[in-house]
């Protein structure tokens, strides 16, 4: 089930809200957990048991860590949980890839493919695995106490607004909200507006940009020229940003409807002045997770310059692999890690807005686009040919597939999406609804509801795609 579907918008969400607010305060977490498991069951019924059993396992381990009489015992339990969680993640996410690669190597020497039944990837496993790790680590560090209630812990893991694609909410950020939040009409209204803002971004802008990007990236190398390559990678950059930030908007909005304040995941990333600045603005909760639970424990930048560079490469190697089982994701991670190291060596990672800002923004965006070409391509070979087409001038007739995608609606929405490249660095779109003048606020809200109704018409016609980050 996805947020931009009729079943969610007009059945699941209204039922969840009615049942949640009709229940007594003591039962609300249980009601929300039941709906969260139902949400997961709808799209991944065959692996719901994995989610529940693994949740129960970490709940019991958390109690053991919290009640351990000595630090050594707590450390053993924490290490056991982390190893098991990462092992499950590796198995479900990468087993098919590695077996396929090994079979390919064997075939070069006359061997046959390995007998293998393809492993089904549990939806959202990358996200709920990281949530369980933050729970265990925060308890081990003494940052928070373990939940005594299984319902409270299971809700932290399975809370449906952020279960499938984040944001990655560290346990210490939300523990008190799970046990002691207070809902109010102001937050509920803000949540509805934020949710609809995300819905419009997803259905109208992200999906339109995606049609163009898909048409270009589906071209064979012999039909790909320089203008098509730049059009395709730019469209994909807009698609992935509006798609993923739309999901984040909708998740934050849904959280507010139930009294939760989830962390922000994006802060105008395409206005970054460096790659370092980009990663402070793109998928912020993932960056924070790797910083606090990997980079700093490895020694961060306190163990010397060379060790800091090594730690960055480790972090971004794993960041690339986290996104999926493909060499392109690994290359994308190493590419960004290498750029971060270069900025440190060259002394250009510090952000100082002012003179030359436009040039730095443009240069950073081009570097990000090259990375997106790697990220979106199906293989390293395809990525190399695509990037070559970007920078080795060529001019071919526009293929019919791309021409069809470049209809008036898609072109207008792609042009509209490009406005994010020119807006002030700290400007946030949804903040326009905080307008204090009643007449202006009313007009903006009415306009948003009209756009939402327009989005519903596209959804009803079946013209929407799943969120990109559902695959990760």
C-alpha positions in Angstrom: 0.0 0.0 0.0 1.3 3.4 -0.9 0.3 6.8 0.4 -0.7 8.0 -3.1 -3.3 5.3 -3.7 -7.1 5.4 -3.4 -7.2 2.5 -0.9 -4.9 4.4 1.5 -6.5 7.9 1.0 -10.1 7.0 1.2 -10.2 3.8 3.3 -7.1 3.0 5.4 -6.2 6.5 6.6 -9.8 7.5 7.5 -10.3 4.2 9.4 -7.0 4.6 11.2 -7.8 8.1 12.3 -11.3 7.3 13.5 -10.2 4.2 15.4 -7.2 6.0 16.9 -9.1 9.0 18.2 -12.1 6.9 19.3 -9.8 4.7 21.5 -8.8 5.7 25.0 -5.4 7.2 25.4 -4.0 3.9 26.9 -5.1 2.0 23.8 -4.0 4.4 21.1 -0.5 2.8 20.7 -2.1 -0.6 20.3 -4.6 0.7 17.7 -1.8 2.4 15.8 0.4 -0.8 15.9 -2.5 -2.9 14.6 -3.0 -0.5 11.7 0.8 -0.4 11.1 1.0 -4.1 10.8 -2.1 -4.1 8.6 -0.5 -1.5 6.4 2.6 -3.8 6.0 0.5 -6.9 5.5 -1.4 -5.3 2.6 1.8 -5.1 0.5 4.0 -7.7 2.1 1.8 -10.3 3.7 4.3 -13.1 3.1 7.1 -11.4 5.2 5.0 -9.8 7.9 6.1 -12.7 10.2 9.7 -11.8 9.7 9.0 -8.2 10.9 7.1 -9.4 13.9 9.5 -12.1 15.0 12.5 -9.9 14.5 10.8 -7.2 16.5 10.0 -9.5 19.4 13.6 -10.7 19.4 15.1 -7.2 19.7 12.5 -6.3 22.3 13.7 -9.2 24.5 17.4 -8.3 23.8 16.7 -4.7 24.7 15.4 -5.9 28.1 18.5 -8.0 28.6 20.8 -5.1 27.8 18.9 -2.8 30.1 19.0 -5.4 32.9 22.6 -6.6 32.5 24.6 -6.6 35.7 27.9 -5.8 34.0 29.0 -3.9 30.9 30.5 -7.0 29.3 27.1 -8.8 29.3 25.3 -5.8 27.8 28.0 -5.5 25.1 27.6 -9.2 24.1 23.8 -8.8 23.8 24.2 -5.6 21.8 26.8 -7.1 19.5 24.6 -10.2 19.0 21.6 -8.1 18.0 23.5 -5.9 15.6 25.2 -8.9 13.9 21.9 -10.7 13.5 20.1 -7.7 12.1 22.9 -6.9 9.6 23.1 -10.6 8.7 19.4 -10.7 7.9 19.7 -7.4 5.9 22.6 -8.8 4.0 20.9 -12.1 3.2 17.6 -10.7 2.0 19.0 -7.7 0.2 22.2 -9.1 -1.3 22.0 -12.9 -1.6 20.3 -12.9 -5.0 22.9 -10.4 -6.3 26.0 -12.3 -5.1 24.6 -15.7 -6.2 24.0 -14.2 -9.7 27.5 -12.7 -9.8 29.0 -16.0 -8.7 27.0 -17.9 -11.3 28.3 -15.5 -13.9 31.9 -16.1 -12.9 31.4 -19.9 -12.9 29.9 -19.7 -16.4 33.1 -18.2 -17.7 34.9 -21.5 -16.7 32.2 -23.7 -18.1 30.2 -24.1 -14.9 26.5 -24.0 -14.8 24.4 -21.5 -12.8 24.1 -22.3 -9.1 20.8 -23.8 -8.0 19.0 -21.0 -6.1 15.5 -20.1 -5.2 15.3 -16.3 -5.4 14.9 -14.6 -2.0 12.0 -12.2 -1.6 13.1 -8.8 -0.4 10.9 -7.7 2.6 9.6 -4.2 1.9 11.3 -1.5 4.0 13.9 -3.9 5.5 16.7 -1.3 5.2 14.7 1.2 7.3 13.3 -1.0 10.0 16.7 -2.7 10.4 18.3 0.7 11.1 15.5 1.5 13.6 16.2 -1.6 15.5 19.9 -0.9 15.6 19.4 2.6 16.9 17.2 1.1 19.7 19.8 -1.4 20.7 22.7 1.1 20.6 20.9 3.8 22.4 20.0 1.4 25.2 23.5 0.1 25.4 25.0 3.6 25.5 22.5 4.5 28.3 20.9 7.3 26.2 17.4 5.8 26.8 15.9 3.0 28.8 14.4 0.0 27.1 10.7 -0.1 26.6 8.9 -2.4 29.0 5.9 -2.5 26.8 6.2 -4.7 23.7 3.4 -2.6 22.0 5.4 0.6 22.5 8.6 -0.9 21.0 6.8 -2.6 18.1 5.1 0.7 17.3 8.5 2.4 17.1 9.7 -0.2 14.6 6.4 -0.5 12.6 4.9 3.0 12.7 3.4 3.1 9.2 4.2 6.6 8.1 7.9 5.9 8.3 8.0 2.1 8.1 8.7 1.7 4.4 10.9 4.6 3.4 11.8 6.6 6.5 12.7 9.1 7.7 15.1 7.1 9.9 14.0 8.1 13.4 16.7 7.4 16.0 15.2 5.9 19.2 16.2 8.7 21.5 14.4 11.2 19.2 11.0 9.6 19.5 11.0 7.5 22.7 9.2 10.2 24.8 6.7 10.8 22.1 5.7 7.2 21.9 4.9 7.1 25.6 3.8 10.7 26.3 2.7 12.6 23.2 -0.3 15.0 23.2 -2.3 15.5 20.1 -3.9 18.8 19.2 -6.0 20.3 16.4 -3.2 22.7 15.3 -0.8 19.9 14.6 -3.5 17.9 13.0 -4.3 20.7 10.6 -0.6 21.3 9.8 -0.3 17.5 9.2 -3.1 17.5 6.7 -1.6 20.4 4.8 1.8 18.9 4.9 0.5 15.5 3.7 -1.4 17.1 0.8 1.7 19.2 -0.2 3.6 16.0 -0.5 0.9 14.3 -2.4 0.8 17.0 -5.0 4.6 17.0 -5.3 4.6 13.2 -5.9 1.7 12.8 -8.2 2.0 16.0 -10.3 5.7 16.8 -10.4 7.7 13.7 -9.5 5.7 11.3 -11.8 5.8 13.8 -14.7 9.6 14.1 -14.4 9.8 10.3 -14.1 8.1 9.7 -17.4 10.8 11.8 -19.2 13.7 10.2 -17.2 12.4 6.7 -17.9 12.1 7.3 -21.6 15.7 8.6 -21.8 17.3 5.9 -19.7 15.5 3.2 -21.7 17.2 4.4 -24.9 20.0 2.2 -26.4 23.4 3.9 -26.5 23.2 4.3 -30.2 20.2 6.5 -29.8 21.5 8.6 -26.9 23.1 11.9 -27.7 24.3 14.8 -25.5 21.0 16.7 -25.3 19.0 13.6 -24.5 21.5 12.5 -21.8 21.4 15.8 -20.0 17.6 15.9 -20.3 17.4 12.4 -18.9 19.7 12.9 -15.9 18.2 16.3 -15.1 14.7 14.8 -15.2 15.8 12.0 -12.9 17.4 14.5 -10.5 14.0 16.3 -10.3 12.1 13.0 -10.0 14.1 11.5 -7.2 14.1 14.7 -5.2 10.4 15.5 -5.6 9.5 11.8 -5.1 11.6 11.2 -2.0 10.9 14.6 -0.4 7.2 14.2 -1.2 7.3 10.9 0.8 9.1 12.7 3.6 6.4 15.5 3.6 3.6 12.9 3.7 5.3 10.9 6.5 5.8 14.0 8.6 2.3 15.1 7.9 0.9 11.7 8.9 3.0 11.8 12.0 1.5 15.1 13.0 -2.1 13.7 12.5 -1.3 11.2 15.2 0.6 13.5 17.5 4.2 12.6 16.4 6.9 15.1 15.3 9.1 13.2 12.9 12.5 14.7 11.9 13.0 16.5 8.6 14.7 14.6 5.8 15.5 17.3 3.3 16.6 20.9 3.3 16.9 22.3 -0.2 19.7 19.9 -1.3 20.1 21.3 -4.8 21.1 24.7 -3.3 24.2 23.1 -1.8 27.5 24.9 -2.2 29.6 21.7 -1.9 29.1 18.0 -1.8 29.7 18.2 2.0 26.8 20.7 2.1 24.7 18.4 -0.1 24.9 15.6 2.4 23.8 17.9 5.2 20.7 18.6 3.1 19.9 15.3 1.3 18.4 12.3 3.2 19.4 14.0 6.5 18.3 11.2 8.7 20.5 8.6 6.8 23.5 11.0 7.0 22.9 11.4 10.8 22.6 7.7 11.3 25.9 6.9 9.5 27.6 9.8 11.4 26.4 8.8 14.9 26.4 5.0 14.6 29.4 4.4 12.2 31.6 7.3 11.4 32.1 8.5 15.0 32.5 5.0 16.4 35.2 4.4 13.8 37.0 7.4 15.1 35.6 10.1 13.0 38.1 12.8 12.3 39.8 12.6 15.7 42.1 9.8 14.8 44.1 11.7 12.2 43.5 12.9 8.7 44.3 9.6 6.9 42.0 7.7 9.2 39.2 10.3 8.7 39.5 9.7 4.9 39.4 5.9 5.4 36.3 6.3 7.7 34.6 8.4 5.0 35.2 5.8 2.3 33.8 3.1 4.6 30.7 5.1 5.4 30.0 5.9 1.8 30.8 2.4 0.6 28.1 1.1 3.0 25.8 4.0 2.1 26.0 3.0 -1.6 25.4 -0.7 -0.8 22.5 0.2 1.5 20.7 1.6 -1.5 20.7 -1.7 -3.3 22.5 -4.8 -4.6 24.1 -3.4 -7.7 27.6 -2.3 -8.6 26.2 1.1 -9.7 25.1 1.9 -6.1 28.6 0.9 -4.8 30.2 3.2 -7.5 27.8 6.0 -6.5 28.8 5.7 -2.9 32.5 5.6 -3.7 32.0 8.6 -6.0 30.5 10.7 -3.3 33.0 9.5 -0.7 35.8 10.5 -3.1 34.3 13.9 -3.6 34.0 14.5 0.1 37.7 13.6 0.6 38.7 15.8 -2.3 36.9 18.8 -0.7 38.7 18.2 2.6 42.1 18.0 0.8 41.4 21.1 -1.2 39.9 23.0 1.7 36.7 23.8 -0.1 34.1 21.9 2.0 33.2 24.9 4.3 30.0 26.6 3.3 30.4 30.4 3.0 27.4 31.9 1.2 28.2 35.1 -0.7 30.5 35.9 -3.5 30.7 33.1 -6.1 27.7 31.3 -4.6 25.9 30.9 -7.9 29.0 29.2 -9.5 29.5 26.9 -6.5 25.8 25.9 -6.6 26.0 25.2 -10.3 29.2 23.2 -10.0 27.9 21.1 -7.1 24.7 20.4 -8.9 26.6 19.2 -12.0 28.6 16.8 -9.8 25.4 15.5 -8.2 23.9 15.0 -11.7 26.9 12.8 -12.7 26.3 10.8 -9.5 22.6 10.4 -10.4 23.6 9.0 -13.8 25.5 6.3 -12.0 22.7 5.7 -9.5 19.9 5.4 -12.2 21.8 3.3 -14.7 21.3 -0.5 -14.7 25.0 -1.4 -14.8 28.5 0.2 -14.7 28.8 -0.2 -18.5 25.5 1.6 -19.1 26.5 4.4 -16.7 29.9 4.8 -18.5 28.1 5.2 -21.8 25.5 7.5 -20.4 28.2 9.8 -18.8 30.2 9.7 -22.0 27.1 10.9 -23.9 26.8 13.8 -21.4 30.3 15.1 -22.1 31.2 13.9 -25.6 29.2 16.2 -27.9 26.8 14.4 -30.3 23.6 15.4 -31.9 20.9 12.9 -33.0 17.2 13.2 -33.8 15.0 13.0 -30.7 13.8 9.4 -30.4 10.0 8.9 -30.7 9.9 7.5 -27.1 11.4 10.7 -25.7 9.2 12.9 -27.9 6.1 11.1 -26.5 7.3 11.8 -23.0 7.9 15.4 -23.8 4.2 16.3 -23.9 3.1 19.8 -22.9 2.1 18.8 -19.4 5.4 17.0 -18.6 7.5 19.8 -20.0 5.6 22.5 -18.0 6.0 20.5 -14.8 9.7 19.7 -15.4 10.3 23.4 -16.0 8.3 24.2 -12.8 10.4 21.7 -10.9 13.6 23.5 -11.9 12.6 26.5 -9.8 14.2 24.7 -6.8 17.6 25.4 -8.3 17.1 29.2 -8.0 15.2 29.6 -4.7 17.0 30.9 -1.6 18.9 28.2 0.2 16.8 28.2 3.4 13.4 28.5 1.7 10.9 25.7 2.3 7.9 25.2 0.1 5.4 24.1 2.7 6.3 27.1 4.9 4.2 29.2 2.6 1.1 27.8 4.4 2.3 29.4 7.6 1.3 32.8 6.1 -0.1 34.9 9.0 -2.4 37.0 6.9 -5.8 35.1 7.0 -6.9 36.0 3.4 -3.6 34.9 1.9 -3.5 31.7 4.1 -7.0 30.8 3.0 -6.3 31.3 -0.6 -3.1 29.2 -0.5 -4.9 26.4 1.4 -7.8 26.4 -1.1 -5.3 26.3 -3.9 -3.6 23.3 -2.4 -6.9 21.4 -1.9 -7.7 22.1 -5.6 -4.4 20.7 -6.7 -4.9 17.7 -4.4 -8.3 17.0 -6.0 -6.5 17.3 -9.4 -4.0 14.7 -8.1 -6.8 12.4 -7.0 -8.0 12.4 -10.6 -4.7 11.1 -11.8 -4.6 8.5 -9.0 -8.1 7.4 -9.9 -6.9 6.9 -13.5 -4.1 4.7 -12.4 -1.4 7.1 -13.6 0.9 7.0 -10.5 4.1 5.2 -9.7 5.3 3.7 -6.4 7.8 5.8 -4.5 11.4 5.3 -5.6 12.7 4.6 -2.1 10.3 1.7 -1.7 12.9 -0.3 -3.5 15.6 0.3 -0.9 
